[in-house]
Each structure stands twice: as structure tokens, then as C-alpha cells.
């Protein structure tokens, strides 16, 4: 690959990486490469400071296409073994972390263990995700000044994966990219053992569920790797 070809390829990758719709069209193979090349040509010309040919951009797009395919194994094997469930009518409360708030959370968790979906801590805060029937009670646990964020009208999408996900990089980002490419905002996310939990707005839960099930379904259709003796 010449220096000129390399610079065009890098510029095309940067443009595509900044546009989720371009990525989705390449991943799902409905992209008209020539049309996309004409769309991005003005940006490529500006980035490189010269007039580039549509043909060279088409070549670069074809090279970059593989970057947006369904992930290769071993990631695809883990995605293929994953299942998706949805918990609707979920709320989230984040509060400043202190000994007092942790004690209150521990007590509430003991009393309502079946209604909590996740509890996560950072250096400065603690975040609770739970059935929204508990929202008023959870907010009342904390002093007003300690409450950092309150959200309801959420749904929790829970992806349960094989145990290999723990030591396989790139799996969680495959889930996140699948939602991001469809312009679905992840309100919060946490990983717990083999579960990846993503919070989305209730009005986007159907779209998010379909996106993830498409990813898993496509991974299951991939041919299994043959072992040569």
C-alpha cells in the first residue's frame, strides 16, 4: 500500500468511525459503497488537503468494511452463547458515598433483595438500580443533599453470557456498539460476573432488545471454525 493509499484509508476510517449510520450500513451489508464514497469525499478532500478520487475512497471503504463485521471468534462464540432478558419499569438512584449511605443501602438490600437489580460503587458515589415500586422509599433513605441523580421510566436489558466472557476482551463493547449504532443511549451499565446490564429509556427498550438479539442471532449463524489435523 502506497503512502497516498494509506492516508486515504486512514481518513476514511476516521470519517466512518465518527458516523454510526455509516458503520451500521457497512456492518449489515446494505451500504452502497459508491454512493457512500461520494458522500464522504468532501470530508476526505478537506482532511487531506487535496482532491481525491471516488475510486480510491471506494477501495478504502472496502478495506475498512471488515472492521464493522460481526465480531470474529472467540468473541462471536461468546455472543452466540448469550441470551437476552428485559426488566421493565426500573428506576435508578445515585447518592454520595459515605458510611451512613452504605449502611442504609445494605439494610434496604436485605429487606428487598428480590427488587434490586444492581448496586455499584465508585470512589465518590453509590448507584442503585431497582424496581420502580421502591423509588419513593429509596429516595427517602438519603438526605436530600446526598442524592446525586434520580431516574425512572427505565428498562434493564440483561445479557447473560458464557463464563468465558470474563477473560475475553471485546465482548461488552460489541453489545454497546450494537446499541450506539442505532442511536440508543445507554443510561447506565454494569457488569456482574457473566451478566452485562444496560439501562435504556422505556421508549427505546424494544429497539434495543431487537438490536442485541440480531447481534446474537448473526453470531450463531457464523460457520464454526474447523480444526485441521
KOLLO-151640 format. One record per residue (C-alpha): residue in one letter; x, y, z; residue number from 1. Coordinates in pm, 1 decimal. Example, Ala and Ser with C-alpha at 12.3 -4.5 7.8 and 13.67 -1.06 7.14 Angstrom:
// residues 2
[node "A"; [1230.0; -450.0; 780.0]; 1]
[node "S"; [1367.0; -106.0; 714.0]; 2]
END
This chain:
// residues 229
[node "X"; [0.0; 0.0; 0.0]; 1]
[node "X"; [144.9; 337.2; -100.9]; 2]
[node "X"; [171.0; 632.7; 137.2]; 3]
[node "X"; [-111.3; 804.0; -52.7]; 4]
[node "X"; [-335.8; 497.9; -27.8]; 5]
[node "X"; [-256.2; 467.0; 341.9]; 6]
[node "X"; [-350.1; 829.8; 411.2]; 7]
[node "X"; [-680.7; 791.7; 225.5]; 8]
[node "X"; [-756.8; 468.8; 413.7]; 9]
[node "X"; [-686.3; 636.4; 748.5]; 10]
[node "X"; [-901.3; 937.3; 659.0]; 11]
[node "X"; [-1189.5; 712.0; 550.8]; 12]
[node "X"; [-1167.1; 512.9; 874.5]; 13]
[node "X"; [-1180.3; 833.1; 1078.3]; 14]
[node "X"; [-1489.3; 957.8; 893.4]; 15]
[node "X"; [-1670.1; 623.6; 923.5]; 16]
[node "X"; [-1575.5; 585.3; 1290.5]; 17]
[node "X"; [-1742.6; 919.0; 1361.5]; 18]
[node "X"; [-2072.8; 827.2; 1197.0]; 19]
[node "X"; [-2276.7; 542.3; 1343.6]; 20]
[node "X"; [-2509.4; 519.9; 1042.8]; 21]
[node "X"; [-2213.1; 458.5; 811.1]; 22]
[node "X"; [-2087.5; 186.0; 1046.5]; 23]
[node "X"; [-2426.9; 19.0; 1063.3]; 24]
[node "X"; [-2467.7; 16.6; 684.3]; 25]
[node "X"; [-2125.5; -143.8; 644.9]; 26]
[node "X"; [-2185.8; -397.7; 920.0]; 27]
[node "X"; [-2526.4; -509.1; 792.4]; 28]
[node "X"; [-2416.7; -502.6; 427.4]; 29]
[node "X"; [-2683.7; -270.2; 289.4]; 30]
[node "X"; [-2432.5; 1.6; 206.8]; 31]
[node "X"; [-2395.9; 129.7; -149.7]; 32]
[node "X"; [-2018.3; 173.2; -144.0]; 33]
[node "X"; [-2004.0; 409.4; -443.0]; 34]
[node "X"; [-2278.3; 631.7; -301.7]; 35]
[node "X"; [-2110.3; 642.1; 39.2]; 36]
[node "X"; [-1778.7; 730.1; -125.3]; 37]
[node "X"; [-1939.9; 1029.6; -294.2]; 38]
[node "X"; [-2099.2; 1138.3; 35.2]; 39]
[node "X"; [-1773.1; 1133.1; 232.1]; 40]
[node "X"; [-1548.9; 1264.6; -48.0]; 41]
[node "X"; [-1577.1; 1634.6; 54.7]; 42]
[node "X"; [-1469.8; 1545.2; 410.3]; 43]
[node "X"; [-1180.2; 1332.9; 285.2]; 44]
[node "X"; [-1065.4; 1608.9; 49.0]; 45]
[node "X"; [-1073.4; 1862.6; 331.8]; 46]
[node "X"; [-887.1; 1634.8; 572.4]; 47]
[node "X"; [-611.3; 1555.2; 321.4]; 48]
[node "X"; [-600.0; 1898.9; 160.6]; 49]
[node "X"; [-630.0; 1762.9; -192.7]; 50]
[node "X"; [-876.9; 1631.6; -446.2]; 51]
[node "X"; [-912.8; 1255.9; -403.4]; 52]
[node "X"; [-1075.0; 1018.5; -648.3]; 53]
[node "X"; [-1402.2; 843.5; -572.6]; 54]
[node "X"; [-1237.0; 518.2; -680.3]; 55]
[node "X"; [-967.1; 546.1; -414.2]; 56]
[node "X"; [-1230.1; 611.8; -146.6]; 57]
[node "X"; [-1431.4; 310.2; -266.3]; 58]
[node "X"; [-1119.2; 95.1; -228.3]; 59]
[node "X"; [-1059.8; 230.8; 123.0]; 60]
[node "X"; [-1421.7; 167.4; 221.8]; 61]
[node "X"; [-1397.8; -191.6; 100.7]; 62]
[node "X"; [-1082.5; -236.7; 311.7]; 63]
[node "X"; [-1248.9; -88.0; 620.0]; 64]
[node "X"; [-1566.4; -291.7; 575.5]; 65]
[node "X"; [-1422.6; -583.5; 771.4]; 66]
[node "X"; [-1383.0; -358.2; 1077.2]; 67]
[node "X"; [-1762.8; -346.0; 1112.9]; 68]
[node "X"; [-1844.7; -711.0; 1050.2]; 69]
[node "X"; [-1995.7; -936.9; 1316.5]; 70]
[node "X"; [-1704.8; -994.5; 1558.2]; 71]
[node "X"; [-1474.0; -1285.5; 1485.4]; 72]
[node "X"; [-1424.6; -1574.8; 1721.3]; 73]
[node "X"; [-1367.4; -1611.5; 2011.3]; 74]
[node "X"; [-1594.8; -1309.2; 2071.5]; 75]
[node "X"; [-1859.3; -1437.6; 1830.2]; 76]
[node "X"; [-1870.8; -1772.4; 2010.1]; 77]
[node "X"; [-1947.7; -1596.2; 2337.4]; 78]
[node "X"; [-2211.1; -1375.5; 2173.2]; 79]
[node "X"; [-2368.1; -1683.9; 2017.1]; 80]
[node "X"; [-2396.3; -1842.5; 2361.1]; 81]
[node "X"; [-2556.0; -1535.2; 2517.2]; 82]
[node "X"; [-2921.4; -1475.8; 2596.3]; 83]
[node "X"; [-3112.0; -1151.1; 2649.5]; 84]
[node "X"; [-3380.1; -1069.3; 2904.9]; 85]
[node "X"; [-3559.6; -745.0; 2981.4]; 86]
[node "X"; [-3680.7; -597.0; 3308.5]; 87]
[node "X"; [-3916.9; -304.8; 3256.2]; 88]
[node "X"; [-4027.4; -31.6; 3499.7]; 89]
[node "X"; [-3687.7; 24.8; 3652.5]; 90]
[node "X"; [-3550.3; 322.8; 3845.4]; 91]
[node "X"; [-3201.9; 440.8; 3935.1]; 92]
[node "X"; [-3074.3; 649.1; 4225.0]; 93]
[node "X"; [-2716.5; 765.8; 4273.9]; 94]
[node "X"; [-2606.5; 904.5; 4609.9]; 95]
[node "X"; [-2287.7; 1036.6; 4763.9]; 96]
[node "X"; [-2096.0; 750.2; 4919.3]; 97]
[node "X"; [-2040.5; 755.0; 5293.6]; 98]
[node "X"; [-2051.0; 508.5; 5577.8]; 99]
[node "X"; [-2407.6; 615.4; 5655.0]; 100]
[node "X"; [-2536.1; 571.6; 5299.0]; 101]
[node "X"; [-2368.9; 231.7; 5265.4]; 102]
[node "X"; [-2531.3; 115.5; 5588.4]; 103]
[node "X"; [-2872.3; 232.3; 5465.4]; 104]
[node "X"; [-2825.0; 60.6; 5131.3]; 105]
[node "X"; [-2719.4; -263.7; 5299.8]; 106]
[node "X"; [-3031.1; -260.4; 5518.1]; 107]
[node "X"; [-3264.0; -188.7; 5225.1]; 108]
[node "X"; [-3097.2; -454.6; 5012.2]; 109]
[node "X"; [-3151.0; -712.8; 5285.8]; 110]
[node "X"; [-3518.3; -623.9; 5314.3]; 111]
[node "X"; [-3588.1; -600.7; 4939.5]; 112]
[node "X"; [-3331.6; -832.6; 4783.5]; 113]
[node "X"; [-3565.2; -950.1; 4505.6]; 114]
[node "X"; [-3641.3; -594.5; 4393.9]; 115]
[node "X"; [-3280.4; -482.8; 4338.9]; 116]
[node "X"; [-3113.1; -538.8; 4002.9]; 117]
[node "X"; [-2767.8; -398.8; 4077.0]; 118]
[node "X"; [-2572.0; -198.1; 4331.4]; 119]
[node "X"; [-2243.9; -42.6; 4219.8]; 120]
[node "X"; [-1989.3; 182.9; 4387.2]; 121]
[node "X"; [-1734.6; 432.1; 4263.8]; 122]
[node "X"; [-1491.7; 637.0; 4468.2]; 123]
[node "X"; [-1744.8; 913.1; 4537.9]; 124]
[node "X"; [-2088.6; 761.0; 4480.0]; 125]
[node "X"; [-2309.8; 456.9; 4502.6]; 126]
[node "X"; [-2572.6; 370.7; 4240.0]; 127]
[node "X"; [-2879.4; 154.5; 4293.2]; 128]
[node "X"; [-3090.7; 3.4; 4016.6]; 129]
[node "X"; [-3422.8; -144.6; 4126.1]; 130]
[node "X"; [-3795.1; -195.0; 4060.2]; 131]
[node "X"; [-3951.3; 148.3; 4048.3]; 132]
[node "X"; [-4209.3; 49.5; 4312.0]; 133]
[node "X"; [-3926.0; 116.6; 4559.9]; 134]
[node "X"; [-3839.5; 461.0; 4423.4]; 135]
[node "X"; [-4002.5; 674.3; 4692.0]; 136]
[node "X"; [-3862.9; 456.4; 4969.5]; 137]
[node "X"; [-3511.3; 456.4; 4825.8]; 138]
[node "X"; [-3508.3; 834.7; 4781.5]; 139]
[node "X"; [-3632.2; 875.2; 5138.9]; 140]
[node "X"; [-3332.3; 676.8; 5269.6]; 141]
[node "X"; [-3091.2; 953.3; 5178.9]; 142]
[node "X"; [-3057.1; 1312.2; 5289.1]; 143]
[node "X"; [-3163.6; 1549.6; 5010.8]; 144]
[node "X"; [-2810.4; 1682.0; 4964.0]; 145]
[node "X"; [-2671.7; 1328.9; 4928.7]; 146]
[node "X"; [-2888.0; 1240.5; 4627.6]; 147]
[node "X"; [-2690.1; 1298.1; 4307.1]; 148]
[node "X"; [-2925.6; 1159.6; 4043.7]; 149]
[node "X"; [-3271.8; 1008.0; 4017.5]; 150]
[node "X"; [-3410.7; 846.4; 3703.5]; 151]
[node "X"; [-3718.4; 638.3; 3637.4]; 152]
[node "X"; [-3905.5; 518.5; 3329.1]; 153]
[node "X"; [-3610.9; 290.5; 3253.1]; 154]
[node "X"; [-3570.3; -69.6; 3144.0]; 155]
[node "X"; [-3282.6; -302.2; 3223.9]; 156]
[node "X"; [-3156.0; -519.4; 2941.0]; 157]
[node "X"; [-2960.7; -809.5; 3086.1]; 158]
[node "X"; [-2729.8; -1012.6; 2862.1]; 159]
[node "X"; [-2628.1; -1340.7; 3022.6]; 160]
[node "X"; [-2315.6; -1484.8; 2861.6]; 161]
[node "X"; [-2097.4; -1795.6; 2895.4]; 162]
[node "X"; [-1832.2; -1784.6; 3167.1]; 163]
[node "X"; [-1559.5; -1727.3; 2906.6]; 164]
[node "X"; [-1673.7; -1363.5; 2877.0]; 165]
[node "X"; [-1486.8; -1286.3; 3198.7]; 166]
[node "X"; [-1146.5; -1327.4; 3032.5]; 167]
[node "X"; [-1233.2; -1238.0; 2672.6]; 168]
[node "X"; [-1182.3; -871.9; 2578.2]; 169]
[node "X"; [-1419.0; -700.2; 2337.8]; 170]
[node "X"; [-1749.0; -867.2; 2427.1]; 171]
[node "X"; [-1910.0; -583.7; 2620.7]; 172]
[node "X"; [-1811.1; -328.2; 2358.3]; 173]
[node "X"; [-1986.1; -543.8; 2096.5]; 174]
[node "X"; [-2310.4; -502.7; 2294.4]; 175]
[node "X"; [-2256.7; -128.4; 2342.9]; 176]
[node "X"; [-2171.3; -68.1; 1976.3]; 177]
[node "X"; [-2484.5; -250.2; 1869.1]; 178]
[node "X"; [-2696.3; -0.2; 2063.2]; 179]
[node "X"; [-2487.9; 304.4; 1977.6]; 180]
[node "X"; [-2515.3; 234.9; 1604.2]; 181]
[node "X"; [-2891.2; 257.5; 1640.9]; 182]
[node "X"; [-2862.0; 583.4; 1836.6]; 183]
[node "X"; [-2983.6; 423.2; 2159.7]; 184]
[node "X"; [-2839.6; 592.9; 2464.4]; 185]
[node "X"; [-2724.3; 367.1; 2746.8]; 186]
[node "X"; [-2832.4; 548.4; 3062.4]; 187]
[node "X"; [-2612.5; 328.4; 3283.4]; 188]
[node "X"; [-2432.8; -3.4; 3260.3]; 189]
[node "X"; [-2268.6; -250.8; 3492.0]; 190]
[node "X"; [-2110.2; -593.3; 3453.1]; 191]
[node "X"; [-2164.4; -856.4; 3719.8]; 192]
[node "X"; [-1991.9; -1193.0; 3671.7]; 193]
[node "X"; [-2135.5; -1316.0; 3337.9]; 194]
[node "X"; [-2417.8; -1060.1; 3316.2]; 195]
[node "X"; [-2392.2; -731.4; 3126.4]; 196]
[node "X"; [-2668.1; -494.8; 3236.9]; 197]
[node "X"; [-2762.7; -191.9; 3025.9]; 198]
[node "X"; [-3023.9; 65.3; 3125.0]; 199]
[node "X"; [-3219.9; 233.8; 2846.6]; 200]
[node "X"; [-3528.9; 451.3; 2830.9]; 201]
[node "X"; [-3857.3; 259.8; 2826.1]; 202]
[node "X"; [-3947.7; 402.6; 2483.8]; 203]
[node "X"; [-3628.7; 250.9; 2336.7]; 204]
[node "X"; [-3633.7; -91.2; 2501.0]; 205]
[node "X"; [-3793.1; -270.7; 2204.6]; 206]
[node "X"; [-3541.1; -125.7; 1962.6]; 207]
[node "X"; [-3253.4; -211.8; 2197.4]; 208]
[node "X"; [-3376.8; -567.4; 2253.1]; 209]
[node "X"; [-3405.8; -627.7; 1878.8]; 210]
[node "X"; [-3057.8; -486.5; 1817.8]; 211]
[node "X"; [-2898.3; -722.8; 2068.0]; 212]
[node "X"; [-3094.6; -1027.4; 1957.4]; 213]
[node "X"; [-2989.5; -951.6; 1597.4]; 214]
[node "X"; [-2625.6; -946.9; 1708.6]; 215]
[node "X"; [-2660.5; -1279.3; 1889.3]; 216]
[node "X"; [-2857.7; -1435.7; 1604.2]; 217]
[node "X"; [-2597.2; -1330.3; 1346.1]; 218]
[node "X"; [-2319.5; -1470.3; 1565.3]; 219]
[node "X"; [-2498.5; -1805.9; 1581.8]; 220]
[node "X"; [-2512.8; -1818.3; 1201.9]; 221]
[node "X"; [-2136.8; -1785.6; 1166.9]; 222]
[node "X"; [-1970.4; -2107.3; 1047.0]; 223]
[node "X"; [-1786.2; -2291.9; 1317.1]; 224]
[node "X"; [-1409.9; -2288.0; 1294.7]; 225]
[node "X"; [-1272.5; -2609.0; 1154.1]; 226]
[node "X"; [-983.0; -2778.5; 1328.2]; 227]
[node "X"; [-718.0; -2914.9; 1093.4]; 228]
[node "X"; [-519.8; -3221.8; 1189.8]; 229]
END
